[in-house]
Amino acid sequence: MALDAVVGEIREKGQKEAARIRSEADAEVRAILSSAQEKAESIKISVNEDVERQTAQISEQKVAAGNLVVKRTILNAQKELLDQVYKATVATIADLPEAFHKKVVRELSKRAAKELSAGVIYCNERDKPAVEEALSSLKGLSGFTLGGTVDIEGGIIAESMDGELQLDYSYPTFLSEVWESGLKDASDILFT
């Protein structure tokens, strides 16, 4: 019996030792799992933050690209409208009465004579009789001749005899000057 008691005692100690080892192993497993869970949660939070940051960045880029497309469309529409206004202005000026064009050609011819002592005057086909009349009737234009017609909406182009100096008094030139100086004001009126 004494042997049975020793064996029982050894068995009991072995079972206690096995229970203690299992308990330590369970505690170590729980600690490892807890640490792994913490790491996984940290990784998940980091990934979520990165996804949110990238999503916000992509969203901002899409909004900026959309705004750029809208702005470009608006600017193109405004440019088209301004081009239509310019063309309508040129057409309106061209449709003014002959008396208006005749007076303008006379005044522009006088202006050219003040800057050039002699030269050649060019005009469009419609204004040719007015230029011929101005050349024959105005004293300061005796050194000028009619050089022929050019493709302009109105006004004249005067050139020195040697061809080195040219004065562009055509309607498109005057309109361009007015257009450039008044474009901002016109845009502000039309588009604000």
HELIX and SHEET records of a PDB file:
HELIX    1   1 ALA A    2  ALA A   94  1                                  93    
HELIX    2   2 GLU A   98  GLU A  115  1                                  18    
HELIX    3   3 LYS A  128  SER A  137  1                                  10    
HELIX    4   4 LYS A  139  LEU A  141  5                                   3    
HELIX    5   5 TYR A  171  PHE A  191  1                                  21    
SHEET    1   A 4 PHE A 144  THR A 149  0                                        
SHEET    2   A 4 GLY A 119  CYS A 123  1                                        
SHEET    3   A 4 GLY A 155  SER A 160 -1                                        
SHEET    4   A 4 GLN A 166  SER A 170 -1                                        
END                                                                             
